[in-house]
């Protein structure tokens, strides 16, 4: 961007730092809240890690599952794959169920009306059946898991659509204290573009 506008890199960095929170604020009304979710259409939920540089001073950002640092968000979409809600970012060291509970999206709602992956076992959300260590899964469990995953794949596509924004799928290089504002601005732009 600095080359395109024929200015210095620090000038572009200052401009981005000034515009990002303004953009998030202006588009805030486009972003659905947890209260806007409709439980009648069996929402599908999944979490994803938004990677950033490895800051030695921020060990809470390290995700053991992904072996990198970042912030996680929970994404809820409809069965046809349209994103309906995205949580506030949480440190990458926390797993999906902790992020979902922290977002309080299930408060006052029936969790069994939602579909999720094995990261949500124990939350009440409908998840695949875990394979026991001491026996093979019966055919009906395998078929149930196959059907469950065929329904749940749409949330993976919804996450992939969010991550078409380069800032959400490559290592975030700006200071960590700006990452949350940037994520909020990009998510607001995603919902604004979908309207």
C-alpha positions as a Markdown table, in Angstrom:
| # | Residue | x | y | z |
|---|---|---|---|---|
| 1 | Unk | 0.0 | 0.0 | 0.0 |
| 2 | Unk | 2.9 | 2.4 | 0.8 |
| 3 | Unk | 4.2 | 1.9 | -2.8 |
| 4 | Unk | 0.8 | 2.3 | -4.4 |
| 5 | Unk | 0.1 | 5.7 | -2.6 |
| 6 | Unk | 3.8 | 6.7 | -2.8 |
| 7 | Unk | 4.1 | 7.3 | 1.0 |
| 8 | Unk | 6.2 | 5.7 | 3.7 |
| 9 | Unk | 5.4 | 2.5 | 5.5 |
| 10 | Unk | 4.9 | 4.3 | 8.9 |
| 11 | Unk | 2.4 | 6.6 | 7.3 |
| 12 | Unk | 0.4 | 3.7 | 6.0 |
| 13 | Unk | 0.6 | 2.0 | 9.4 |
| 14 | Unk | -0.7 | 5.1 | 11.1 |
| 15 | Unk | -3.6 | 5.4 | 8.6 |
| 16 | Unk | -4.6 | 1.8 | 9.0 |
| 17 | Unk | -4.5 | 2.2 | 12.8 |
| 18 | Unk | -6.7 | 5.2 | 12.6 |
| 19 | Unk | -9.2 | 3.8 | 10.1 |
| 20 | Unk | -9.7 | 0.3 | 11.5 |
| 21 | Unk | -11.6 | 1.1 | 14.7 |
| 22 | Unk | -13.7 | 3.7 | 12.8 |
| 23 | Unk | -14.6 | 1.1 | 10.2 |
| 24 | Unk | -15.6 | -1.4 | 12.9 |
| 25 | Unk | -17.7 | 1.3 | 14.7 |
| 26 | Unk | -19.5 | 2.4 | 11.5 |
| 27 | Unk | -20.4 | -1.1 | 10.5 |
| 28 | Unk | -21.3 | -2.4 | 14.0 |
| 29 | Unk | -25.0 | -2.4 | 13.2 |
| 30 | Unk | -24.4 | -4.9 | 10.4 |
| 31 | Unk | -22.9 | -7.5 | 12.7 |
| 32 | Unk | -25.6 | -9.8 | 14.2 |
| 33 | Unk | -25.5 | -10.4 | 18.0 |
| 34 | Unk | -26.1 | -13.7 | 19.8 |
| 35 | Unk | -29.6 | -12.5 | 20.5 |
| 36 | Unk | -30.3 | -12.4 | 16.8 |
| 37 | Unk | -29.8 | -16.1 | 16.3 |
| 38 | Unk | -32.7 | -18.2 | 15.3 |
| 39 | Unk | -32.8 | -21.6 | 16.9 |
| 40 | Unk | -35.4 | -23.0 | 14.6 |
| 41 | Unk | -33.1 | -23.8 | 11.7 |
| 42 | Unk | -30.5 | -26.0 | 13.6 |
| 43 | Unk | -27.5 | -23.7 | 13.6 |
| 44 | Unk | -24.1 | -25.3 | 13.1 |
| 45 | Unk | -21.1 | -24.1 | 15.2 |
| 46 | Unk | -17.3 | -24.4 | 14.9 |
| 47 | Unk | -14.2 | -22.6 | 16.1 |
| 48 | Unk | -11.2 | -21.5 | 14.1 |
| 49 | Unk | -7.8 | -20.0 | 14.8 |
| 50 | Unk | -6.9 | -16.7 | 13.3 |
| 51 | Unk | -3.0 | -16.8 | 13.3 |
| 52 | Unk | -0.6 | -14.1 | 14.3 |
| 53 | Unk | 3.1 | -13.8 | 14.8 |
| 54 | Unk | 4.7 | -15.7 | 17.7 |
| 55 | Unk | 5.0 | -13.2 | 20.4 |
| 56 | Unk | 7.2 | -14.6 | 23.2 |
| 57 | Unk | 5.5 | -12.3 | 25.7 |
| 58 | Unk | 2.0 | -13.7 | 24.9 |
| 59 | Unk | 2.1 | -17.5 | 25.7 |
| 60 | Unk | -1.7 | -17.5 | 26.0 |
| 61 | Unk | -2.0 | -17.1 | 22.3 |
| 62 | Unk | -0.2 | -20.4 | 21.5 |
| 63 | Unk | -2.6 | -23.2 | 20.3 |
| 64 | Unk | -1.3 | -26.7 | 21.0 |
| 65 | Unk | -3.7 | -28.1 | 18.4 |
| 66 | Unk | -2.5 | -25.9 | 15.6 |
| 67 | Unk | 1.1 | -25.5 | 16.9 |
| 68 | Unk | 1.0 | -21.8 | 16.3 |
| 69 | Unk | -0.2 | -18.6 | 17.9 |
| 70 | Unk | -3.4 | -16.7 | 17.3 |
| 71 | Unk | -6.9 | -15.8 | 18.5 |
| 72 | Unk | -9.9 | -18.1 | 18.1 |
| 73 | Unk | -13.4 | -17.2 | 17.2 |
| 74 | Unk | -16.6 | -19.3 | 17.2 |
| 75 | Unk | -18.7 | -19.2 | 14.0 |
| 76 | Unk | -22.4 | -20.1 | 13.8 |
| 77 | Unk | -23.9 | -20.6 | 10.4 |
| 78 | Unk | -27.3 | -21.8 | 9.0 |
| 79 | Unk | -27.6 | -25.3 | 7.3 |
| 80 | Unk | -27.3 | -23.6 | 3.9 |
| 81 | Unk | -23.9 | -22.2 | 4.9 |
| 82 | Unk | -24.6 | -18.5 | 5.6 |
| 83 | Unk | -22.6 | -17.1 | 8.6 |
| 84 | Unk | -25.1 | -15.9 | 11.2 |
| 85 | Unk | -22.8 | -14.9 | 14.1 |
| 86 | Unk | -19.1 | -14.7 | 14.9 |
| 87 | Unk | -17.9 | -14.5 | 18.5 |
| 88 | Unk | -15.4 | -12.0 | 20.0 |
| 89 | Unk | -11.8 | -13.3 | 19.7 |
| 90 | Unk | -10.4 | -15.3 | 22.5 |
| 91 | Unk | -6.8 | -16.4 | 23.2 |
| 92 | Unk | -5.7 | -19.3 | 20.9 |
| 93 | Unk | -4.7 | -21.5 | 23.9 |
| 94 | Unk | -8.4 | -22.1 | 24.7 |
| 95 | Unk | -10.3 | -24.9 | 23.0 |
| 96 | Unk | -13.7 | -24.6 | 21.3 |
| 97 | Unk | -15.9 | -25.4 | 24.2 |
| 98 | Unk | -14.3 | -22.8 | 26.4 |
| 99 | Unk | -14.6 | -20.2 | 23.7 |
| 100 | Unk | -18.3 | -21.1 | 23.2 |
| 101 | Unk | -19.0 | -20.9 | 26.9 |
| 102 | Unk | -17.2 | -17.6 | 27.2 |
| 103 | Unk | -19.3 | -16.1 | 24.3 |
| 104 | Unk | -22.5 | -17.0 | 26.3 |
| 105 | Unk | -24.3 | -17.8 | 23.0 |
| 106 | Unk | -26.0 | -20.8 | 24.5 |
| 107 | Unk | -27.3 | -19.0 | 27.6 |
| 108 | Unk | -31.1 | -19.6 | 27.7 |
| 109 | Unk | -31.0 | -21.7 | 24.6 |
| 110 | Unk | -31.4 | -25.4 | 24.0 |
| 111 | Unk | -27.8 | -26.6 | 23.0 |
| 112 | Unk | -29.1 | -29.9 | 21.4 |
| 113 | Unk | -30.6 | -27.9 | 18.6 |
| 114 | Unk | -27.0 | -27.2 | 17.3 |
| 115 | Unk | -24.5 | -29.3 | 15.5 |
| 116 | Unk | -20.8 | -29.2 | 16.3 |
| 117 | Unk | -17.6 | -31.3 | 16.0 |
| 118 | Unk | -15.9 | -33.4 | 18.7 |
| 119 | Unk | -14.5 | -30.2 | 20.2 |
| 120 | Unk | -17.9 | -29.6 | 21.8 |
| 121 | Unk | -18.4 | -33.0 | 23.4 |
| 122 | Unk | -19.9 | -32.3 | 26.9 |
| 123 | Unk | -21.6 | -29.0 | 26.0 |
| 124 | Unk | -25.0 | -30.5 | 25.0 |
| 125 | Unk | -24.4 | -29.8 | 21.3 |
| 126 | Unk | -25.1 | -32.7 | 19.0 |
| 127 | Unk | -21.6 | -34.1 | 18.1 |
| 128 | Unk | -20.2 | -37.1 | 16.4 |
| 129 | Unk | -19.9 | -40.3 | 18.4 |
| 130 | Unk | -16.3 | -40.7 | 19.7 |
| 131 | Unk | -14.7 | -44.1 | 18.9 |
| 132 | Unk | -14.0 | -46.1 | 22.1 |
| 133 | Unk | -10.5 | -47.3 | 22.6 |
| 134 | Unk | -11.5 | -50.9 | 23.4 |
| 135 | Unk | -13.8 | -51.7 | 20.4 |
| 136 | Unk | -14.7 | -50.9 | 16.9 |
| 137 | Unk | -17.6 | -48.6 | 16.2 |
| 138 | Unk | -20.8 | -50.4 | 15.0 |
| 139 | Unk | -22.0 | -49.6 | 11.5 |
| 140 | Unk | -24.8 | -47.4 | 12.8 |
| 141 | Unk | -22.3 | -45.1 | 14.7 |
| 142 | Unk | -20.1 | -44.9 | 11.6 |
| 143 | Unk | -23.1 | -44.0 | 9.5 |
| 144 | Unk | -24.3 | -41.4 | 12.1 |
| 145 | Unk | -20.9 | -39.8 | 12.1 |
| 146 | Unk | -20.8 | -39.7 | 8.3 |
| 147 | Unk | -24.2 | -38.1 | 8.1 |
| 148 | Unk | -23.4 | -35.7 | 10.9 |
| 149 | Unk | -20.2 | -34.6 | 9.2 |
| 150 | Unk | -22.0 | -34.2 | 5.8 |
| 151 | Unk | -24.4 | -31.7 | 7.5 |
| 152 | Unk | -21.6 | -29.9 | 9.4 |
| 153 | Unk | -19.3 | -29.4 | 6.4 |
| 154 | Unk | -21.2 | -26.1 | 5.6 |
| 155 | Unk | -19.6 | -24.4 | 8.7 |
| 156 | Unk | -16.2 | -25.2 | 7.3 |
| 157 | Unk | -17.1 | -23.5 | 4.1 |
| 158 | Unk | -18.5 | -20.5 | 6.0 |
| 159 | Unk | -15.1 | -20.3 | 7.9 |
| 160 | Unk | -13.3 | -20.6 | 4.6 |
| 161 | Unk | -15.3 | -17.7 | 3.2 |
| 162 | Unk | -14.4 | -15.5 | 6.2 |
| 163 | Unk | -10.8 | -16.5 | 5.7 |
| 164 | Unk | -10.8 | -15.3 | 2.1 |
| 165 | Unk | -9.9 | -12.0 | 3.8 |
| 166 | Unk | -6.1 | -12.3 | 3.9 |
| 167 | Unk | -5.7 | -10.7 | 7.3 |
| 168 | Unk | -7.6 | -13.6 | 8.8 |
| 169 | Unk | -5.7 | -16.5 | 7.3 |
| 170 | Unk | -2.1 | -15.3 | 7.3 |
| 171 | Unk | 0.0 | -14.3 | 10.3 |
| 172 | Unk | -1.1 | -11.0 | 11.7 |
| 173 | Unk | 2.0 | -8.7 | 11.7 |
| 174 | Unk | 0.8 | -5.6 | 13.4 |
| 175 | Unk | 0.9 | -5.1 | 17.2 |
| 176 | Unk | -1.2 | -7.6 | 19.2 |
| 177 | Unk | -3.3 | -5.0 | 20.8 |
| 178 | Unk | -4.7 | -4.0 | 17.4 |
| 179 | Unk | -5.6 | -7.6 | 16.4 |
| 180 | Unk | -9.0 | -7.7 | 18.1 |
| 181 | Unk | -10.1 | -4.4 | 16.4 |
| 182 | Unk | -8.9 | -5.7 | 13.1 |
| 183 | Unk | -10.8 | -8.9 | 13.4 |
| 184 | Unk | -14.0 | -7.0 | 14.4 |
| 185 | Unk | -13.6 | -4.7 | 11.4 |
| 186 | Unk | -13.1 | -7.5 | 9.0 |
| 187 | Unk | -16.1 | -9.5 | 10.4 |
| 188 | Unk | -18.2 | -6.3 | 10.1 |
| 189 | Unk | -17.1 | -6.0 | 6.5 |
| 190 | Unk | -18.0 | -9.6 | 5.8 |
| 191 | Unk | -21.6 | -9.2 | 7.1 |
| 192 | Unk | -21.9 | -5.8 | 5.4 |
| 193 | Unk | -20.9 | -7.4 | 2.0 |
| 194 | Unk | -23.4 | -10.3 | 2.6 |
| 195 | Unk | -26.3 | -7.9 | 3.0 |
